[in-house]
Amino acid sequence: MPHVERESRGGATCFLAEQNSPSIAACGPALGAELYNLQILRAGIEEGLHNVERWWVLGRRSPAPTGFDRTKLHLRVSEQNLSCVLPRFSKHNLAVLNVYQRPICELLDSHQ
């Protein structure tokens, strides 16, 4: 089966359950496996030293808006410059729901 795009990891899990085929797999949440009675082949693939990338979705088409869509944006900016960045979101009527501060590492899972 060729690569099939879905709107989310949960959507991929639902699609997998609908296919009912042992020859296909999806990257999805553990809760999805529980809800659809799916076998987990490997847990925790998002953790560990081997994973230095995070979820990027690249493609020529985007799924249609659902009305509940959110975008996560990671910025590397000093505390001083953050106060300059935030008003730009407001200027374009974009709501900022959460701001998290994280330690900076050159590679994820490295300790500096």
Gaussian input, Z-matrix of N, CA and C with variables (Angstrom, degrees):
# hf/3-21g

backbone

0 1
 N
 C     1     B1
 C     2     B2     1     A1
 N     3     B3     2     A2     1     D1
 C     4     B4     3     A3     2     D2
 C     5     B5     4     A4     3     D3
 N     6     B6     5     A5     4     D4
 C     7     B7     6     A6     5     D5
 C     8     B8     7     A7     6     D6
 N     9     B9     8     A8     7     D7
 C    10    B10     9     A9     8     D8
 C    11    B11    10    A10     9     D9
 N    12    B12    11    A11    10    D10
 C    13    B13    12    A12    11    D11
 C    14    B14    13    A13    12    D12
 N    15    B15    14    A14    13    D13
 C    16    B16    15    A15    14    D14
 C    17    B17    16    A16    15    D15
 N    18    B18    17    A17    16    D16
 C    19    B19    18    A18    17    D17
 C    20    B20    19    A19    18    D18
 N    21    B21    20    A20    19    D19
 C    22    B22    21    A21    20    D20
 C    23    B23    22    A22    21    D21
 N    24    B24    23    A23    22    D22
 C    25    B25    24    A24    23    D23
 C    26    B26    25    A25    24    D24
 N    27    B27    26    A26    25    D25
 C    28    B28    27    A27    26    D26
 C    29    B29    28    A28    27    D27
 N    30    B30    29    A29    28    D28
 C    31    B31    30    A30    29    D29
 C    32    B32    31    A31    30    D30
 N    33    B33    32    A32    31    D31
 C    34    B34    33    A33    32    D32
 C    35    B35    34    A34    33    D33
 N    36    B36    35    A35    34    D34
 C    37    B37    36    A36    35    D35
 C    38    B38    37    A37    36    D36
 N    39    B39    38    A38    37    D37
 C    40    B40    39    A39    38    D38
 C    41    B41    40    A40    39    D39
 N    42    B42    41    A41    40    D40
 C    43    B43    42    A42    41    D41
 C    44    B44    43    A43    42    D42
 N    45    B45    44    A44    43    D43
 C    46    B46    45    A45    44    D44
 C    47    B47    46    A46    45    D45
 N    48    B48    47    A47    46    D46
 C    49    B49    48    A48    47    D47
 C    50    B50    49    A49    48    D48
 N    51    B51    50    A50    49    D49
 C    52    B52    51    A51    50    D50
 C    53    B53    52    A52    51    D51
 N    54    B54    53    A53    52    D52
 C    55    B55    54    A54    53    D53
 C    56    B56    55    A55    54    D54
 N    57    B57    56    A56    55    D55
 C    58    B58    57    A57    56    D56
 C    59    B59    58    A58    57    D57
 N    60    B60    59    A59    58    D58
 C    61    B61    60    A60    59    D59
 C    62    B62    61    A61    60    D60
 N    63    B63    62    A62    61    D61
 C    64    B64    63    A63    62    D62
 C    65    B65    64    A64    63    D63
 N    66    B66    65    A65    64    D64
 C    67    B67    66    A66    65    D65
 C    68    B68    67    A67    66    D66
 N    69    B69    68    A68    67    D67
 C    70    B70    69    A69    68    D68
 C    71    B71    70    A70    69    D69
 N    72    B72    71    A71    70    D70
 C    73    B73    72    A72    71    D71
 C    74    B74    73    A73    72    D72
 N    75    B75    74    A74    73    D73
 C    76    B76    75    A75    74    D74
 C    77    B77    76    A76    75    D75
 N    78    B78    77    A77    76    D76
 C    79    B79    78    A78    77    D77
 C    80    B80    79    A79    78    D78
 N    81    B81    80    A80    79    D79
 C    82    B82    81    A81    80    D80
 C    83    B83    82    A82    81    D81
 N    84    B84    83    A83    82    D82
 C    85    B85    84    A84    83    D83
 C    86    B86    85    A85    84    D84
 N    87    B87    86    A86    85    D85
 C    88    B88    87    A87    86    D86
 C    89    B89    88    A88    87    D87
 N    90    B90    89    A89    88    D88
 C    91    B91    90    A90    89    D89
 C    92    B92    91    A91    90    D90
 N    93    B93    92    A92    91    D91
 C    94    B94    93    A93    92    D92
 C    95    B95    94    A94    93    D93
 N    96    B96    95    A95    94    D94
 C    97    B97    96    A96    95    D95
 C    98    B98    97    A97    96    D96
 N    99    B99    98    A98    97    D97
 C   100   B100    99    A99    98    D98
 C   101   B101   100   A100    99    D99
 N   102   B102   101   A101   100   D100
 C   103   B103   102   A102   101   D101
 C   104   B104   103   A103   102   D102
 N   105   B105   104   A104   103   D103
 C   106   B106   105   A105   104   D104
 C   107   B107   106   A106   105   D105
 N   108   B108   107   A107   106   D106
 C   109   B109   108   A108   107   D107
 C   110   B110   109   A109   108   D108
 N   111   B111   110   A110   109   D109
 C   112   B112   111   A111   110   D110
 C   113   B113   112   A112   111   D111
 N   114   B114   113   A113   112   D112
 C   115   B115   114   A114   113   D113
 C   116   B116   115   A115   114   D114
 N   117   B117   116   A116   115   D115
 C   118   B118   117   A117   116   D116
 C   119   B119   118   A118   117   D117
 N   120   B120   119   A119   118   D118
 C   121   B121   120   A120   119   D119
 C   122   B122   121   A121   120   D120
 N   123   B123   122   A122   121   D121
 C   124   B124   123   A123   122   D122
 C   125   B125   124   A124   123   D123
 N   126   B126   125   A125   124   D124
 C   127   B127   126   A126   125   D125
 C   128   B128   127   A127   126   D126
 N   129   B129   128   A128   127   D127
 C   130   B130   129   A129   128   D128
 C   131   B131   130   A130   129   D129
 N   132   B132   131   A131   130   D130
 C   133   B133   132   A132   131   D131
 C   134   B134   133   A133   132   D132
 N   135   B135   134   A134   133   D133
 C   136   B136   135   A135   134   D134
 C   137   B137   136   A136   135   D135
 N   138   B138   137   A137   136   D136
 C   139   B139   138   A138   137   D137
 C   140   B140   139   A139   138   D138
 N   141   B141   140   A140   139   D139
 C   142   B142   141   A141   140   D140
 C   143   B143   142   A142   141   D141
 N   144   B144   143   A143   142   D142
 C   145   B145   144   A144   143   D143
 C   146   B146   145   A145   144   D144
 N   147   B147   146   A146   145   D145
 C   148   B148   147   A147   146   D146
 C   149   B149   148   A148   147   D147
 N   150   B150   149   A149   148   D148
 C   151   B151   150   A150   149   D149
 C   152   B152   151   A151   150   D150
 N   153   B153   152   A152   151   D151
 C   154   B154   153   A153   152   D152
 C   155   B155   154   A154   153   D153
 N   156   B156   155   A155   154   D154
 C   157   B157   156   A156   155   D155
 C   158   B158   157   A157   156   D156
 N   159   B159   158   A158   157   D157
 C   160   B160   159   A159   158   D158
 C   161   B161   160   A160   159   D159
 N   162   B162   161   A161   160   D160
 C   163   B163   162   A162   161   D161
 C   164   B164   163   A163   162   D162
 N   165   B165   164   A164   163   D163
 C   166   B166   165   A165   164   D164
 C   167   B167   166   A166   165   D165
 N   168   B168   167   A167   166   D166
 C   169   B169   168   A168   167   D167
 C   170   B170   169   A169   168   D168
 N   171   B171   170   A170   169   D169
 C   172   B172   171   A171   170   D170
 C   173   B173   172   A172   171   D171
 N   174   B174   173   A173   172   D172
 C   175   B175   174   A174   173   D173
 C   176   B176   175   A175   174   D174
 N   177   B177   176   A176   175   D175
 C   178   B178   177   A177   176   D176
 C   179   B179   178   A178   177   D177
 N   180   B180   179   A179   178   D178
 C   181   B181   180   A180   179   D179
 C   182   B182   181   A181   180   D180
 N   183   B183   182   A182   181   D181
 C   184   B184   183   A183   182   D182
 C   185   B185   184   A184   183   D183
 N   186   B186   185   A185   184   D184
 C   187   B187   186   A186   185   D185
 C   188   B188   187   A187   186   D186
 N   189   B189   188   A188   187   D187
 C   190   B190   189   A189   188   D188
 C   191   B191   190   A190   189   D189
 N   192   B192   191   A191   190   D190
 C   193   B193   192   A192   191   D191
 C   194   B194   193   A193   192   D192
 N   195   B195   194   A194   193   D193
 C   196   B196   195   A195   194   D194
 C   197   B197   196   A196   195   D195
 N   198   B198   197   A197   196   D196
 C   199   B199   198   A198   197   D197
 C   200   B200   199   A199   198   D198
 N   201   B201   200   A200   199   D199
 C   202   B202   201   A201   200   D200
 C   203   B203   202   A202   201   D201
 N   204   B204   203   A203   202   D202
 C   205   B205   204   A204   203   D203
 C   206   B206   205   A205   204   D204
 N   207   B207   206   A206   205   D205
 C   208   B208   207   A207   206   D206
 C   209   B209   208   A208   207   D207
 N   210   B210   209   A209   208   D208
 C   211   B211   210   A210   209   D209
 C   212   B212   211   A211   210   D210
 N   213   B213   212   A212   211   D211
 C   214   B214   213   A213   212   D212
 C   215   B215   214   A214   213   D213
 N   216   B216   215   A215   214   D214
 C   217   B217   216   A216   215   D215
 C   218   B218   217   A217   216   D216
 N   219   B219   218   A218   217   D217
 C   220   B220   219   A219   218   D218
 C   221   B221   220   A220   219   D219
 N   222   B222   221   A221   220   D220
 C   223   B223   222   A222   221   D221
 C   224   B224   223   A223   222   D222
 N   225   B225   224   A224   223   D223
 C   226   B226   225   A225   224   D224
 C   227   B227   226   A226   225   D225
 N   228   B228   227   A227   226   D226
 C   229   B229   228   A228   227   D227
 C   230   B230   229   A229   228   D228
 N   231   B231   230   A230   229   D229
 C   232   B232   231   A231   230   D230
 C   233   B233   232   A232   231   D231
 N   234   B234   233   A233   232   D232
 C   235   B235   234   A234   233   D233
 C   236   B236   235   A235   234   D234
 N   237   B237   236   A236   235   D235
 C   238   B238   237   A237   236   D236
 C   239   B239   238   A238   237   D237
 N   240   B240   239   A239   238   D238
 C   241   B241   240   A240   239   D239
 C   242   B242   241   A241   240   D240
 N   243   B243   242   A242   241   D241
 C   244   B244   243   A243   242   D242
 C   245   B245   244   A244   243   D243
 N   246   B246   245   A245   244   D244
 C   247   B247   246   A246   245   D245
 C   248   B248   247   A247   246   D246
 N   249   B249   248   A248   247   D247
 C   250   B250   249   A249   248   D248
 C   251   B251   250   A250   249   D249
 N   252   B252   251   A251   250   D250
 C   253   B253   252   A252   251   D251
 C   254   B254   253   A253   252   D252
 N   255   B255   254   A254   253   D253
 C   256   B256   255   A255   254   D254
 C   257   B257   256   A256   255   D255
 N   258   B258   257   A257   256   D256
 C   259   B259   258   A258   257   D257
 C   260   B260   259   A259   258   D258
 N   261   B261   260   A260   259   D259
 C   262   B262   261   A261   260   D260
 C   263   B263   262   A262   261   D261
 N   264   B264   263   A263   262   D262
 C   265   B265   264   A264   263   D263
 C   266   B266   265   A265   264   D264
 N   267   B267   266   A266   265   D265
 C   268   B268   267   A267   266   D266
 C   269   B269   268   A268   267   D267
 N   270   B270   269   A269   268   D268
 C   271   B271   270   A270   269   D269
 C   272   B272   271   A271   270   D270
 N   273   B273   272   A272   271   D271
 C   274   B274   273   A273   272   D272
 C   275   B275   274   A274   273   D273
 N   276   B276   275   A275   274   D274
 C   277   B277   276   A276   275   D275
 C   278   B278   277   A277   276   D276
 N   279   B279   278   A278   277   D277
 C   280   B280   279   A279   278   D278
 C   281   B281   280   A280   279   D279
 N   282   B282   281   A281   280   D280
 C   283   B283   282   A282   281   D281
 C   284   B284   283   A283   282   D282
 N   285   B285   284   A284   283   D283
 C   286   B286   285   A285   284   D284
 C   287   B287   286   A286   285   D285
 N   288   B288   287   A287   286   D286
 C   289   B289   288   A288   287   D287
 C   290   B290   289   A289   288   D288
 N   291   B291   290   A290   289   D289
 C   292   B292   291   A291   290   D290
 C   293   B293   292   A292   291   D291
 N   294   B294   293   A293   292   D292
 C   295   B295   294   A294   293   D293
 C   296   B296   295   A295   294   D294
 N   297   B297   296   A296   295   D295
 C   298   B298   297   A297   296   D296
 C   299   B299   298   A298   297   D297
 N   300   B300   299   A299   298   D298
 C   301   B301   300   A300   299   D299
 C   302   B302   301   A301   300   D300
 N   303   B303   302   A302   301   D301
 C   304   B304   303   A303   302   D302
 C   305   B305   304   A304   303   D303
 N   306   B306   305   A305   304   D304
 C   307   B307   306   A306   305   D305
 C   308   B308   307   A307   306   D306
 N   309   B309   308   A308   307   D307
 C   310   B310   309   A309   308   D308
 C   311   B311   310   A310   309   D309
 N   312   B312   311   A311   310   D310
 C   313   B313   312   A312   311   D311
 C   314   B314   313   A313   312   D312
 N   315   B315   314   A314   313   D313
 C   316   B316   315   A315   314   D314
 C   317   B317   316   A316   315   D315
 N   318   B318   317   A317   316   D316
 C   319   B319   318   A318   317   D317
 C   320   B320   319   A319   318   D318
 N   321   B321   320   A320   319   D319
 C   322   B322   321   A321   320   D320
 C   323   B323   322   A322   321   D321
 N   324   B324   323   A323   322   D322
 C   325   B325   324   A324   323   D323
 C   326   B326   325   A325   324   D324
 N   327   B327   326   A326   325   D325
 C   328   B328   327   A327   326   D326
 C   329   B329   328   A328   327   D327
 N   330   B330   329   A329   328   D328
 C   331   B331   330   A330   329   D329
 C   332   B332   331   A331   330   D330
 N   333   B333   332   A332   331   D331
 C   334   B334   333   A333   332   D332
 C   335   B335   334   A334   333   D333

   B1=1.4485
   B2=1.5234
   B3=1.3206
   B4=1.4658
   B5=1.5237
   B6=1.3223
   B7=1.4608
   B8=1.5327
   B9=1.3213
   B10=1.4625
   B11=1.5281
   B12=1.3427
   B13=1.4544
   B14=1.5181
   B15=1.3288
   B16=1.4599
   B17=1.5094
   B18=1.3227
   B19=1.4625
   B20=1.5187
   B21=1.3200
   B22=1.4602
   B23=1.5259
   B24=1.3331
   B25=1.4759
   B26=1.5190
   B27=1.3364
   B28=1.4624
   B29=1.5230
   B30=1.3341
   B31=1.4611
   B32=1.5203
   B33=1.3302
   B34=1.4720
   B35=1.5212
   B36=1.3262
   B37=1.4601
   B38=1.5203
   B39=1.3217
   B40=1.4636
   B41=1.5250
   B42=1.3361
   B43=1.4630
   B44=1.5245
   B45=1.3253
   B46=1.4593
   B47=1.5266
   B48=1.3212
   B49=1.4642
   B50=1.5274
   B51=1.3197
   B52=1.4741
   B53=1.5245
   B54=1.3245
   B55=1.4662
   B56=1.5218
   B57=1.3430
   B58=1.4636
   B59=1.5354
   B60=1.3378
   B61=1.4604
   B62=1.5275
   B63=1.3310
   B64=1.4647
   B65=1.5299
   B66=1.3245
   B67=1.4570
   B68=1.5242
   B69=1.3293
   B70=1.4626
   B71=1.5228
   B72=1.3276
   B73=1.4614
   B74=1.5242
   B75=1.3129
   B76=1.4571
   B77=1.5147
   B78=1.3111
   B79=1.4642
   B80=1.5170
   B81=1.2999
   B82=1.4523
   B83=1.5052
   B84=1.3220
   B85=1.4628
   B86=1.5224
   B87=1.3359
   B88=1.4647
   B89=1.5239
   B90=1.3256
   B91=1.4615
   B92=1.5302
   B93=1.3257
   B94=1.4558
   B95=1.5149
   B96=1.3243
   B97=1.4653
   B98=1.5189
   B99=1.3220
   B100=1.4616
   B101=1.5340
   B102=1.3346
   B103=1.4679
   B104=1.5302
   B105=1.3464
   B106=1.4641
   B107=1.5236
   B108=1.3275
   B109=1.4610
   B110=1.5370
   B111=1.3295
   B112=1.4571
   B113=1.5192
   B114=1.3002
   B115=1.4570
   B116=1.5291
   B117=1.3251
   B118=1.4708
   B119=1.5190
   B120=1.3184
   B121=1.4614
   B122=1.5226
   B123=1.3349
   B124=1.4596
   B125=1.5235
   B126=1.3091
   B127=1.4677
   B128=1.5213
   B129=1.3145
   B130=1.4530
   B131=1.5089
   B132=1.3369
   B133=1.4690
   B134=1.5191
   B135=1.3288
   B136=1.4635
   B137=1.5281
   B138=1.3152
   B139=1.4639
   B140=1.5244
   B141=1.3053
   B142=1.4561
   B143=1.5115
   B144=1.3176
   B145=1.4555
   B146=1.5236
   B147=1.3234
   B148=1.4602
   B149=1.5215
   B150=1.3111
   B151=1.4613
   B152=1.5214
   B153=1.3173
   B154=1.4550
   B155=1.5208
   B156=1.3015
   B157=1.4540
   B158=1.5153
   B159=1.2907
   B160=1.4533
   B161=1.5148
   B162=1.2944
   B163=1.4569
   B164=1.5177
   B165=1.3050
   B166=1.4578
   B167=1.5139
   B168=1.2880
   B169=1.4509
   B170=1.5159
   B171=1.3052
   B172=1.4582
   B173=1.5164
   B174=1.2949
   B175=1.4540
   B176=1.5191
   B177=1.2929
   B178=1.4606
   B179=1.5183
   B180=1.3248
   B181=1.4658
   B182=1.5207
   B183=1.3077
   B184=1.4584
   B185=1.5198
   B186=1.3132
   B187=1.4622
   B188=1.5241
   B189=1.3059
   B190=1.4642
   B191=1.5293
   B192=1.3364
   B193=1.4629
   B194=1.5254
   B195=1.3228
   B196=1.4639
   B197=1.5177
   B198=1.3343
   B199=1.4509
   B200=1.5194
   B201=1.3294
   B202=1.4638
   B203=1.5286
   B204=1.3178
   B205=1.4550
   B206=1.5221
   B207=1.3224
   B208=1.4585
   B209=1.5179
   B210=1.3010
   B211=1.4498
   B212=1.5142
   B213=1.3067
   B214=1.4619
   B215=1.5193
   B216=1.3052
   B217=1.4560
   B218=1.5186
   B219=1.3171
   B220=1.4630
   B221=1.5187
   B222=1.3170
   B223=1.4553
   B224=1.5173
   B225=1.2845
   B226=1.4654
   B227=1.5243
   B228=1.3217
   B229=1.4524
   B230=1.5345
   B231=1.3224
   B232=1.4643
   B233=1.5227
   B234=1.3167
   B235=1.4643
   B236=1.5202
   B237=1.3182
   B238=1.4601
   B239=1.5258
   B240=1.3171
   B241=1.4627
   B242=1.5220
   B243=1.3115
   B244=1.4621
   B245=1.5230
   B246=1.3226
   B247=1.4623
   B248=1.5283
   B249=1.3136
   B250=1.4690
   B251=1.5301
   B252=1.3265
   B253=1.4659
   B254=1.5265
   B255=1.3215
   B256=1.4717
   B257=1.5276
   B258=1.3379
   B259=1.4749
   B260=1.5301
   B261=1.3093
   B262=1.4678
   B263=1.5288
   B264=1.3330
   B265=1.4648
   B266=1.5253
   B267=1.3160
   B268=1.4552
   B269=1.5294
   B270=1.3100
   B271=1.4681
   B272=1.5317
   B273=1.3347
   B274=1.4636
   B275=1.5308
   B276=1.3336
   B277=1.4738
   B278=1.5286
   B279=1.3229
   B280=1.4573
   B281=1.5197
   B282=1.3080
   B283=1.4604
   B284=1.5199
   B285=1.3167
   B286=1.4543
   B287=1.5211
   B288=1.3270
   B289=1.4611
   B290=1.5208
   B291=1.3147
   B292=1.4590
   B293=1.5231
   B294=1.3215
   B295=1.4584
   B296=1.5186
   B297=1.3162
   B298=1.4600
   B299=1.5137
   B300=1.3083
   B301=1.4565
   B302=1.5142
   B303=1.3221
   B304=1.4622
   B305=1.5121
   B306=1.3325
   B307=1.4677
   B308=1.5257
   B309=1.3021
   B310=1.4639
   B311=1.5198
   B312=1.3222
   B313=1.4642
   B314=1.5189
   B315=1.2820
   B316=1.4619
   B317=1.5231
   B318=1.3185
   B319=1.4516
   B320=1.5253
   B321=1.2943
   B322=1.4454
   B323=1.5128
   B324=1.2920
   B325=1.4654
   B326=1.5235
   B327=1.3305
   B328=1.4657
   B329=1.5260
   B330=1.2942
   B331=1.4578
   B332=1.5129
   B333=1.3151
   B334=1.4635
   B335=1.4925
   A1=108.21
   A2=118.97
   A3=121.08
   A4=111.27
   A5=116.01
   A6=122.74
   A7=108.99
   A8=116.72
   A9=121.73
   A10=108.01
   A11=116.34
   A12=120.83
   A13=110.61
   A14=115.89
   A15=123.09
   A16=107.72
   A17=116.72
   A18=121.70
   A19=113.95
   A20=117.47
   A21=120.81
   A22=108.90
   A23=115.84
   A24=119.77
   A25=109.44
   A26=116.78
   A27=119.98
   A28=111.34
   A29=116.00
   A30=120.39
   A31=111.92
   A32=115.97
   A33=120.10
   A34=110.40
   A35=116.94
   A36=121.33
   A37=110.66
   A38=117.30
   A39=121.91
   A40=110.29
   A41=117.03
   A42=121.52
   A43=110.68
   A44=116.00
   A45=120.84
   A46=110.55
   A47=116.67
   A48=120.78
   A49=111.18
   A50=116.89
   A51=120.88
   A52=111.49
   A53=117.94
   A54=121.42
   A55=111.91
   A56=116.47
   A57=121.39
   A58=111.91
   A59=115.16
   A60=120.74
   A61=109.88
   A62=117.98
   A63=120.00
   A64=113.29
   A65=118.22
   A66=120.44
   A67=113.66
   A68=118.60
   A69=120.78
   A70=109.88
   A71=115.87
   A72=121.29
   A73=108.73
   A74=115.53
   A75=121.74
   A76=109.31
   A77=116.00
   A78=122.25
   A79=105.37
   A80=117.59
   A81=119.59
   A82=112.28
   A83=115.96
   A84=120.06
   A85=112.15
   A86=116.17
   A87=121.09
   A88=111.06
   A89=117.16
   A90=120.47
   A91=110.54
   A92=117.63
   A93=121.45
   A94=111.71
   A95=116.30
   A96=120.19
   A97=110.14
   A98=116.33
   A99=120.56
   A100=111.33
   A101=116.55
   A102=120.68
   A103=112.70
   A104=115.82
   A105=120.43
   A106=113.22
   A107=116.96
   A108=121.57
   A109=111.55
   A110=115.59
   A111=122.18
   A112=110.58
   A113=116.00
   A114=121.82
   A115=109.40
   A116=116.96
   A117=121.45
   A118=107.45
   A119=116.67
   A120=121.33
   A121=111.87
   A122=115.72
   A123=119.63
   A124=108.42
   A125=116.49
   A126=121.94
   A127=110.09
   A128=116.61
   A129=121.65
   A130=115.57
   A131=118.97
   A132=119.80
   A133=112.16
   A134=116.85
   A135=119.78
   A136=112.23
   A137=117.43
   A138=122.38
   A139=110.71
   A140=116.79
   A141=120.90
   A142=115.09
   A143=114.86
   A144=122.45
   A145=113.21
   A146=117.30
   A147=120.78
   A148=112.62
   A149=118.30
   A150=121.55
   A151=110.02
   A152=117.30
   A153=121.71
   A154=111.70
   A155=117.45
   A156=121.33
   A157=108.73
   A158=116.20
   A159=121.68
   A160=108.17
   A161=117.14
   A162=122.97
   A163=112.87
   A164=115.79
   A165=123.31
   A166=106.92
   A167=117.07
   A168=121.24
   A169=107.24
   A170=116.03
   A171=121.92
   A172=108.61
   A173=115.74
   A174=118.50
   A175=111.02
   A176=115.40
   A177=120.80
   A178=112.45
   A179=116.32
   A180=120.25
   A181=109.71
   A182=115.86
   A183=121.61
   A184=108.58
   A185=117.87
   A186=119.52
   A187=110.05
   A188=116.10
   A189=120.86
   A190=109.60
   A191=117.77
   A192=120.26
   A193=111.61
   A194=115.45
   A195=120.22
   A196=112.21
   A197=117.00
   A198=120.58
   A199=111.64
   A200=117.03
   A201=122.37
   A202=110.63
   A203=117.26
   A204=122.18
   A205=111.54
   A206=115.12
   A207=122.37
   A208=107.98
   A209=115.50
   A210=121.54
   A211=108.80
   A212=116.32
   A213=121.37
   A214=107.19
   A215=115.64
   A216=121.53
   A217=108.49
   A218=116.20
   A219=121.42
   A220=107.56
   A221=115.85
   A222=121.15
   A223=109.58
   A224=115.82
   A225=120.78
   A226=105.63
   A227=114.79
   A228=120.24
   A229=108.50
   A230=116.45
   A231=120.25
   A232=109.56
   A233=116.05
   A234=119.87
   A235=111.00
   A236=116.80
   A237=120.51
   A238=111.40
   A239=117.11
   A240=120.47
   A241=112.93
   A242=117.96
   A243=120.20
   A244=110.79
   A245=117.24
   A246=120.41
   A247=111.49
   A248=118.18
   A249=121.37
   A250=111.53
   A251=116.67
   A252=121.63
   A253=112.03
   A254=117.23
   A255=120.94
   A256=114.48
   A257=120.14
   A258=118.44
   A259=114.07
   A260=117.56
   A261=120.31
   A262=111.50
   A263=116.79
   A264=120.10
   A265=109.82
   A266=116.66
   A267=122.00
   A268=110.91
   A269=116.87
   A270=121.94
   A271=111.18
   A272=116.80
   A273=122.01
   A274=112.17
   A275=116.41
   A276=122.86
   A277=113.20
   A278=116.32
   A279=121.79
   A280=108.93
   A281=116.36
   A282=120.80
   A283=109.83
   A284=116.88
   A285=122.70
   A286=106.65
   A287=116.88
   A288=121.20
   A289=112.87
   A290=116.96
   A291=121.20
   A292=109.47
   A293=115.28
   A294=121.56
   A295=106.15
   A296=116.50
   A297=121.74
   A298=109.01
   A299=116.09
   A300=121.66
   A301=107.78
   A302=116.10
   A303=120.28
   A304=109.35
   A305=117.63
   A306=119.41
   A307=109.80
   A308=115.56
   A309=120.32
   A310=109.42
   A311=116.38
   A312=123.15
   A313=107.34
   A314=117.14
   A315=119.61
   A316=110.88
   A317=116.55
   A318=121.73
   A319=107.55
   A320=116.94
   A321=119.76
   A322=110.36
   A323=117.12
   A324=124.05
   A325=113.23
   A326=117.91
   A327=118.46
   A328=107.41
   A329=116.87
   A330=121.10
   A331=108.52
   A332=115.98
   A333=120.47
   A334=110.58
   D1=134.69
   D2=178.33
   D3=-71.97
   D4=167.43
   D5=176.06
   D6=-58.52
   D7=131.72
   D8=-179.70
   D9=-121.77
   D10=125.67
   D11=-179.42
   D12=-80.39
   D13=143.99
   D14=174.49
   D15=-134.69
   D16=159.65
   D17=-175.14
   D18=-73.26
   D19=-16.92
   D20=-178.61
   D21=-162.93
   D22=172.98
   D23=175.50
   D24=-67.13
   D25=-36.50
   D26=176.54
   D27=-64.14
   D28=-39.57
   D29=176.89
   D30=-64.39
   D31=-36.44
   D32=177.15
   D33=-65.92
   D34=-38.95
   D35=178.79
   D36=-65.11
   D37=-43.07
   D38=178.02
   D39=-62.06
   D40=-44.70
   D41=178.95
   D42=-59.92
   D43=-42.99
   D44=179.39
   D45=-59.63
   D46=-44.28
   D47=179.94
   D48=-63.70
   D49=-38.93
   D50=179.66
   D51=-65.56
   D52=-33.15
   D53=-178.01
   D54=-72.39
   D55=-31.37
   D56=178.65
   D57=49.47
   D58=49.42
   D59=-178.37
   D60=-127.09
   D61=129.96
   D62=178.56
   D63=-74.37
   D64=-5.22
   D65=-176.44
   D66=-96.61
   D67=4.83
   D68=177.72
   D69=-126.10
   D70=159.21
   D71=-178.78
   D72=-143.90
   D73=165.77
   D74=178.13
   D75=-144.09
   D76=152.13
   D77=170.09
   D78=-89.76
   D79=114.16
   D80=-177.13
   D81=-151.01
   D82=173.16
   D83=-179.09
   D84=-73.32
   D85=150.02
   D86=178.61
   D87=-59.92
   D88=-34.22
   D89=178.37
   D90=-60.83
   D91=-37.46
   D92=177.24
   D93=-62.69
   D94=-40.81
   D95=177.69
   D96=-62.40
   D97=-40.02
   D98=179.02
   D99=-67.32
   D100=-44.96
   D101=-178.01
   D102=-64.12
   D103=-38.48
   D104=-176.38
   D105=-100.75
   D106=8.62
   D107=179.20
   D108=55.31
   D109=50.53
   D110=-179.97
   D111=-102.84
   D112=151.37
   D113=177.76
   D114=-81.77
   D115=131.80
   D116=175.53
   D117=-88.13
   D118=117.35
   D119=-179.46
   D120=-81.16
   D121=-36.51
   D122=179.63
   D123=-155.48
   D124=125.52
   D125=-179.57
   D126=-101.93
   D127=155.32
   D128=174.15
   D129=73.42
   D130=23.85
   D131=-177.95
   D132=-67.80
   D133=-16.48
   D134=179.34
   D135=-83.80
   D136=-4.75
   D137=-177.00
   D138=-108.42
   D139=158.10
   D140=168.86
   D141=109.31
   D142=168.81
   D143=-176.38
   D144=-66.40
   D145=-26.14
   D146=-177.91
   D147=-71.35
   D148=-19.92
   D149=-172.68
   D150=-100.88
   D151=103.17
   D152=177.72
   D153=-112.33
   D154=14.94
   D155=176.65
   D156=-126.92
   D157=161.91
   D158=175.44
   D159=-125.37
   D160=173.43
   D161=-169.03
   D162=-64.38
   D163=109.78
   D164=172.35
   D165=-116.54
   D166=131.12
   D167=177.91
   D168=-112.24
   D169=118.15
   D170=-179.83
   D171=-117.63
   D172=137.88
   D173=178.60
   D174=-177.09
   D175=174.19
   D176=179.69
   D177=-89.49
   D178=-18.53
   D179=-178.44
   D180=-126.60
   D181=147.02
   D182=175.04
   D183=-110.57
   D184=147.14
   D185=174.65
   D186=-63.74
   D187=154.15
   D188=178.04
   D189=-64.47
   D190=145.88
   D191=177.80
   D192=-59.86
   D193=142.67
   D194=179.48
   D195=-99.47
   D196=-16.12
   D197=-174.26
   D198=93.75
   D199=-12.49
   D200=178.70
   D201=-120.54
   D202=20.39
   D203=-174.91
   D204=-73.75
   D205=145.73
   D206=174.94
   D207=-136.21
   D208=150.74
   D209=177.23
   D210=-120.84
   D211=134.43
   D212=177.47
   D213=-102.12
   D214=130.70
   D215=-178.67
   D216=-125.97
   D217=128.12
   D218=177.69
   D219=-106.04
   D220=124.54
   D221=178.53
   D222=-117.44
   D223=143.75
   D224=172.22
   D225=-110.71
   D226=98.54
   D227=-173.48
   D228=-145.41
   D229=147.69
   D230=178.25
   D231=-71.42
   D232=161.69
   D233=177.98
   D234=-59.57
   D235=-37.40
   D236=179.54
   D237=-64.05
   D238=-41.49
   D239=-177.88
   D240=-78.69
   D241=-19.51
   D242=177.94
   D243=-60.28
   D244=-37.13
   D245=179.27
   D246=-66.73
   D247=-18.71
   D248=175.32
   D249=-87.09
   D250=-28.36
   D251=-176.73
   D252=-78.66
   D253=-43.18
   D254=-174.04
   D255=-57.91
   D256=-41.31
   D257=179.00
   D258=-61.37
   D259=-23.95
   D260=178.69
   D261=-65.32
   D262=-34.88
   D263=176.62
   D264=-63.75
   D265=-46.75
   D266=-179.53
   D267=-61.58
   D268=-39.82
   D269=-179.84
   D270=-57.28
   D271=-32.38
   D272=-178.27
   D273=-103.54
   D274=19.78
   D275=178.00
   D276=57.09
   D277=39.03
   D278=176.99
   D279=-104.87
   D280=126.24
   D281=-179.65
   D282=-85.08
   D283=131.44
   D284=173.23
   D285=-98.89
   D286=112.59
   D287=-175.47
   D288=-87.49
   D289=-35.97
   D290=-177.59
   D291=-144.38
   D292=146.64
   D293=171.25
   D294=-130.75
   D295=125.64
   D296=-179.87
   D297=-119.68
   D298=141.06
   D299=173.44
   D300=-101.33
   D301=130.09
   D302=179.65
   D303=-128.20
   D304=149.64
   D305=175.84
   D306=-65.64
   D307=148.52
   D308=-178.93
   D309=-96.04
   D310=124.64
   D311=173.84
   D312=-127.22
   D313=146.51
   D314=178.52
   D315=-65.60
   D316=-37.69
   D317=173.68
   D318=-126.30
   D319=141.60
   D320=176.57
   D321=-59.14
   D322=148.38
   D323=-179.97
   D324=69.57
   D325=6.71
   D326=174.52
   D327=-92.32
   D328=157.74
   D329=-177.63
   D330=-116.50
   D331=113.65
   D332=179.48
   D333=-118.26

